[in-house]
Amino acid sequence: MRMKDQKILLMILLVSCLSGCVPLLKVKYNHNSPELNKWRIPAESKEDDLLLVKRITNQAKCLIAYFDNAIENDYVSLGFEEHPSPFYFAVNGVAIRVKERVPRKWVRLFCDEEDAWRAYEIIHYNFNKAHWKKNGSAFKAHKEFLIEFNKNLKIPAKPGDPSSFLINPEKELSRNEIIDRLISEVKFVRNEILKVIENKRSILEPVEEYSALRAGIGQIVIPEYSDISEQWRNSFYNEEQARDALDLFRRALNSLLEFKYAGTEFESMHYNLERLEKALIELRE
């Protein structure tokens, strides 16, 4: 189509809309945008917890825009066939479906059922942390529920996971409880390094997902809060407690004064993490 014809067609459409011949739909909230529909892309391989959370939060954002669009255009009802999820939205609240009622269309988005039910477990774990409050229309209440759900989302530890210290507390921790949690974290990293030493490997599997510690050649460092994994930050009751934990980590690390060498690179890391563990114990009151 020529540019001139395109302009004519657009003019006709605009005039038709303004004259009432064609309904002018408000599209301020575009729930069909590619950015809000990444959750629909089927996984081609296994996804870790952080990738599962990205999928969950992306779908929640898509639903938020879906409800915003309904509010903006004064809809009285919505269908959810194209938005399959464990959530069940009703006029008087939100529920989470039992596994048998979860749409298979949602389950098939994942690499396998193990990942799907892990995502379900994450949603189920966080469901009661958000509150549904009727404030105007049900659509507005659904939207505000999902905003709160996304904001407070935490990742529950898997049973038997070596990173079980990441279990999300249901209440604020005392100073000593935070220190004990950091000691468990140091033990976890030390254990990972010990595996390298015992198996005579030359590479340490990345631990950044689970830990705020960065162990390298001749140093142990703690990055800025914003550079630490979301899973680590969300493993505390709130951001304030996560930042307090980071401050305690830094205090213990600074008390070591310097990195001491004790054999090979990994043996030295292991030795200095042992020193860090003792420094944390000394911070307990």
C-alpha positions in Angstrom: 0.0 0.0 0.0 1.3 3.5 -1.0 2.0 6.0 1.7 -0.8 8.2 0.4 -3.3 5.4 0.7 -2.1 4.6 4.2 -2.8 8.2 5.2 -6.2 8.2 3.7 -7.1 4.9 5.5 -6.0 6.4 8.8 -8.0 9.5 8.2 -11.1 7.4 7.5 -10.6 5.3 10.6 -10.1 8.4 12.8 -13.2 10.1 11.4 -15.2 6.9 11.9 -14.1 6.6 15.5 -14.9 10.2 16.3 -18.3 10.0 14.7 -19.2 7.0 16.7 -19.2 4.5 13.8 -16.3 2.6 15.3 -15.8 2.3 19.1 -12.6 4.1 20.2 -11.0 1.7 22.6 -8.7 3.2 25.2 -5.4 1.4 25.1 -3.5 3.2 27.8 -2.7 -0.1 29.5 -1.5 -2.5 26.8 -1.6 -6.0 28.3 -0.8 -7.3 24.8 2.6 -5.7 24.7 5.6 -8.1 24.1 7.2 -6.9 27.3 4.3 -8.0 29.4 3.9 -11.4 27.6 7.3 -13.0 28.0 5.7 -15.4 30.5 3.8 -17.0 27.5 7.1 -18.1 25.9 7.4 -21.9 26.6 10.6 -22.8 28.4 13.1 -24.8 26.3 15.2 -25.9 29.3 15.0 -26.2 33.1 14.5 -22.9 34.9 16.0 -22.1 38.3 14.0 -20.3 41.0 15.0 -16.9 39.8 13.8 -17.6 36.3 10.6 -19.0 37.6 10.0 -15.9 39.7 10.6 -13.7 36.6 8.0 -15.7 34.8 5.5 -15.4 37.7 6.0 -11.7 38.2 5.8 -11.0 34.4 2.5 -12.7 34.3 1.3 -10.8 37.3 2.3 -7.5 35.6 0.4 -8.6 32.5 -2.7 -9.3 34.6 -2.3 -5.9 36.3 -2.4 -4.2 32.9 -5.4 -6.4 32.0 -7.3 -5.2 35.0 -6.2 -1.6 34.4 -7.5 -1.8 30.9 -10.8 -3.2 32.1 -11.1 -0.3 34.6 -10.2 2.3 32.0 -12.8 1.0 29.6 -15.5 0.4 32.1 -15.8 -3.4 31.5 -18.2 -5.3 33.6 -16.7 -8.8 33.0 -13.5 -10.4 31.9 -12.5 -13.8 30.5 -9.3 -15.6 31.6 -9.0 -18.3 29.0 -6.0 -16.5 27.5 -4.5 -15.8 30.9 -4.2 -19.3 32.4 -2.7 -19.3 35.9 -3.1 -20.9 39.4 -5.1 -17.8 40.4 -8.9 -17.8 40.4 -10.4 -14.3 40.2 -14.0 -13.9 41.5 -16.2 -10.9 42.2 -15.6 -11.3 45.9 -12.0 -12.2 46.1 -9.0 -14.2 44.8 -8.2 -17.8 45.4 -5.5 -20.2 44.4 -6.5 -23.3 42.6 -5.8 -26.8 43.9 -3.2 -28.6 41.7 -5.9 -30.7 39.9 -7.7 -27.5 38.8 -4.6 -25.6 37.5 -5.0 -25.1 33.7 -2.8 -27.5 31.7 -2.2 -24.6 29.4 -0.2 -22.9 32.2 1.6 -26.1 33.2 2.8 -26.6 29.6 4.6 -23.3 29.7 7.3 -24.9 31.7 10.1 -27.3 30.7 8.6 -30.1 32.8 6.0 -30.6 35.5 8.7 -30.4 38.2 9.4 -26.7 37.2 5.6 -26.1 36.9 4.9 -27.3 40.4 7.9 -25.5 41.8 6.4 -22.3 40.3 3.1 -23.2 41.8 4.8 -23.8 45.2 6.3 -20.3 45.0 2.9 -18.8 44.2 1.2 -20.7 47.0 3.9 -19.8 49.5 3.4 -16.1 48.8 -0.4 -16.1 48.2 -1.3 -15.2 51.8 1.3 -12.5 52.0 -0.9 -10.2 49.8 -4.3 -9.0 50.9 -7.4 -8.7 48.8 -9.5 -5.6 49.8 -12.7 -4.6 48.1 -12.2 -0.9 47.2 -14.5 0.1 44.4 -14.6 -2.5 41.7 -13.4 -6.1 41.9 -11.0 -5.4 39.1 -9.3 -2.7 41.2 -9.1 -5.0 44.2 -7.5 -7.8 41.9 -5.0 -5.3 40.6 -3.9 -4.0 44.0 -3.7 -7.6 45.3 -1.3 -8.5 42.4 0.8 -5.4 43.0 1.3 -6.4 46.6 1.9 -10.0 45.6 4.7 -9.0 43.3 6.2 -6.5 45.8 6.5 -9.0 48.6 7.4 -12.1 46.6 9.9 -14.4 48.3 11.4 -17.7 47.3 10.9 -20.6 49.7 13.8 -22.9 50.2 13.6 -26.4 48.7 13.6 -29.3 51.3 17.1 -30.6 51.7 18.6 -27.8 49.6 22.1 -26.9 50.7 21.0 -23.3 50.7 18.3 -23.9 53.2 19.5 -20.9 55.2 17.5 -18.9 52.6 14.2 -19.9 54.2 12.2 -16.8 54.4 11.4 -15.9 58.0 7.8 -15.1 58.9 8.8 -12.4 61.4 11.7 -10.0 62.0 14.9 -11.6 63.2 16.9 -10.5 66.2 20.5 -9.4 65.8 21.8 -12.8 66.9 19.4 -14.6 64.6 20.7 -12.6 61.6 24.3 -13.4 62.6 23.4 -17.1 62.9 21.9 -17.0 59.4 25.1 -15.4 58.1 27.2 -18.0 59.8 25.1 -20.7 58.0 25.8 -18.8 54.7 29.5 -18.8 55.3 29.4 -22.6 56.1 27.6 -23.1 52.8 30.2 -21.3 50.7 33.0 -23.1 52.7 31.4 -26.4 51.9 31.2 -25.5 48.1 34.9 -24.7 48.2 35.7 -27.8 50.1 34.1 -29.9 47.3 36.5 -28.2 44.8 39.5 -29.0 47.0 38.5 -32.6 47.6 37.6 -33.3 44.0 40.7 -31.5 42.8 38.7 -29.2 40.5 39.9 -25.9 39.2 36.5 -24.1 39.0 34.2 -23.1 41.8 30.5 -23.3 40.9 28.9 -19.9 41.1 27.4 -19.2 44.5 26.2 -15.6 43.8 22.6 -16.7 43.6 22.7 -17.8 47.2 25.3 -15.7 48.9 26.4 -12.1 49.3 30.0 -13.2 49.5 32.4 -13.0 46.6 35.5 -15.1 47.1 38.3 -14.7 44.5 42.0 -14.8 44.2 43.5 -13.2 47.3 40.3 -11.6 48.5 36.8 -11.9 49.9 34.5 -9.0 49.1 30.9 -8.0 49.7 29.3 -6.0 46.8 26.8 -3.2 47.0 23.3 -4.1 48.1 21.9 -3.5 44.5 24.5 -6.0 43.1 23.4 -8.9 45.3 21.0 -11.5 44.0 17.3 -10.9 44.4 17.0 -14.3 46.1 19.5 -13.3 48.8 17.8 -10.0 49.4 14.4 -11.6 49.6 15.5 -14.2 52.1 15.1 -11.7 54.9 11.9 -10.4 56.5 12.2 -7.0 54.8 14.8 -4.8 53.1 15.9 -3.1 56.4 16.9 -6.5 57.8 18.7 -7.5 54.6 20.7 -4.2 54.8 21.4 -4.8 58.5 22.7 -8.3 57.6 25.0 -6.8 55.0 26.4 -4.3 57.5 27.1 -7.1 59.9 28.9 -9.1 57.2 31.0 -6.0 56.4 31.9 -5.5 60.1 33.0 -9.1 60.5 35.0 -9.0 57.2 36.7 -5.7 58.1 37.8 -7.1 61.4 40.0 -9.6 59.5 42.2 -6.7 58.3 43.8 -8.7 55.5 43.4 -11.9 53.4 45.9 -14.6 54.6 47.3 -17.2 52.3 47.3 -20.8 53.5 48.2 -23.2 50.6 46.5 -23.1 47.3 44.0 -20.5 46.1 41.0 -22.5 47.2 42.6 -23.6 50.5 43.2 -19.9 51.2 39.6 -19.0 50.5 38.4 -21.8 52.8 40.8 -20.7 55.6 39.7 -17.1 55.4 36.0 -18.0 55.3 36.7 -20.0 58.5 38.2 -16.8 60.0 35.1 -14.8 58.8 32.8 -17.4 60.6 34.7 -16.9 63.8 34.5 -13.1 63.4 30.7 -13.4 63.0 30.5 -15.5 66.2 32.4 -12.7 68.1 29.7 -10.2 67.0 27.0 -12.1 68.8 25.7 -10.5 71.9 
